[in-house]
Amino acid sequence: MATTLYGIKNCDTIKKARAWLSAQGIAYDFHDYKTEGIDRDRLKEWCDEFGWEVVLNRAGTTFRKLPEADKESLNASKAIKLMLAQPSMIKRPVLDLGDRRLIGFKPDLYAAAFR
């Protein structure tokens, strides 16, 4: 399975991750979930693996601008619905290596994953 980087093209963290991968000569596919969306099953897998609390980007402006009613009583089901409706609420990047995934960009973790 090919390495896939999931995120949003204009995100600064995505730009750093893409630059790092390119500098290392690592081939990858890029999936922009703002333009291409994300399927429910894949998002649920990420939430099952990492916990929805890790996958949901509460620090971003999209989440912060939500009505208070949408932020209250969050659980996995509600968080997944919010992220499907507005994929920019998904923490980024998600690097799918086929047998494992990384969420967020930390050069040392990326380097360890490709050793």
C-alpha positions as CSV (number, residue, x, y, z in Angstrom):
1,M,0.0,0.0,0.0
2,A,1.3,3.5,-0.9
3,T,1.9,6.1,1.7
4,T,-0.9,8.6,1.9
5,L,-0.8,12.0,3.5
6,Y,-4.2,13.3,4.5
7,G,-4.9,17.0,5.1
8,I,-5.7,20.3,3.6
9,K,-3.5,21.8,0.9
10,N,-3.1,25.3,2.4
11,C,-2.4,24.2,6.0
12,D,1.0,25.3,7.2
13,T,1.6,22.0,9.0
14,I,0.7,20.1,5.9
15,K,3.2,22.2,3.9
16,K,5.9,21.3,6.5
17,A,5.1,17.6,6.3
18,R,5.0,17.6,2.5
19,A,8.4,19.4,2.4
20,W,9.9,16.9,4.8
21,L,8.6,13.9,2.8
22,S,9.9,15.4,-0.4
23,A,13.3,16.3,1.1
24,Q,13.6,12.6,2.2
25,G,12.7,11.4,-1.3
26,I,9.6,9.6,0.0
27,A,6.9,9.1,-2.5
28,Y,3.3,9.6,-1.2
29,D,-0.2,10.3,-2.4
30,F,-1.9,13.5,-1.0
31,H,-5.6,13.4,-0.1
32,D,-7.0,16.8,0.5
33,Y,-10.0,16.1,2.6
34,K,-11.4,19.6,2.3
35,T,-11.8,19.1,-1.5
36,E,-12.1,15.3,-1.7
37,G,-13.9,14.7,1.5
38,I,-13.3,11.7,3.8
39,D,-15.3,8.5,4.0
40,R,-17.1,7.6,7.2
41,D,-15.4,4.2,7.6
42,R,-11.9,5.7,7.3
43,L,-12.7,8.4,9.8
44,K,-14.2,5.9,12.2
45,E,-11.1,3.8,11.9
46,W,-8.9,6.7,12.9
47,C,-11.2,7.5,15.8
48,D,-11.2,3.9,16.9
49,E,-7.4,3.8,16.7
50,F,-6.5,7.1,18.3
51,G,-9.7,8.2,20.0
52,W,-12.0,10.8,18.6
53,E,-10.6,13.4,21.0
54,V,-7.2,13.1,19.2
55,V,-8.7,13.2,15.7
56,L,-11.0,16.2,16.3
57,N,-9.1,19.5,16.0
58,R,-10.6,21.6,18.7
59,A,-7.9,24.3,18.4
60,G,-8.9,25.2,14.8
61,T,-11.1,28.1,13.9
62,T,-13.8,25.9,12.3
63,F,-14.4,24.1,15.6
64,R,-14.2,27.3,17.7
65,K,-16.8,29.0,15.4
66,L,-19.3,26.2,16.0
67,P,-22.5,27.1,17.9
68,E,-22.2,26.1,21.6
69,A,-24.9,23.5,21.1
70,D,-22.7,21.6,18.6
71,K,-19.7,21.7,21.1
72,E,-21.8,20.4,24.0
73,S,-22.0,16.7,25.0
74,L,-19.5,15.6,22.4
75,N,-19.0,11.9,22.0
76,A,-17.6,9.8,19.2
77,S,-20.7,9.7,17.1
78,K,-21.3,13.5,17.3
79,A,-17.6,14.2,16.7
80,I,-17.6,12.0,13.6
81,K,-20.7,13.7,12.2
82,L,-19.1,17.1,12.7
83,M,-15.8,16.1,11.0
84,L,-17.7,14.5,8.1
85,A,-19.7,17.7,7.6
86,Q,-16.6,20.0,8.0
87,P,-13.4,18.0,7.3
88,S,-11.2,21.0,8.3
89,M,-12.0,19.9,11.9
90,I,-9.9,16.8,11.4
91,K,-6.5,17.1,13.0
92,R,-3.8,17.2,10.4
93,P,-1.8,15.7,8.9
94,V,-2.8,12.1,9.1
95,L,0.0,10.0,7.6
96,D,-1.1,6.5,6.5
97,L,1.7,4.1,6.1
98,G,-0.5,1.2,5.4
99,D,0.2,-0.8,8.5
100,R,0.1,2.2,10.9
101,R,-0.8,5.9,11.0
102,L,0.6,9.0,12.5
103,I,-1.4,12.1,13.4
104,G,0.2,15.5,13.5
105,F,3.7,16.3,12.1
106,K,6.8,15.8,14.2
107,P,10.0,15.3,12.1
108,D,11.5,12.9,14.6
109,L,8.4,10.6,14.5
110,Y,8.3,10.7,10.7
111,A,12.0,9.8,10.6
112,A,11.5,6.9,12.9
113,A,8.5,5.6,10.9
114,F,10.6,5.5,7.7
115,R,13.7,3.8,9.2
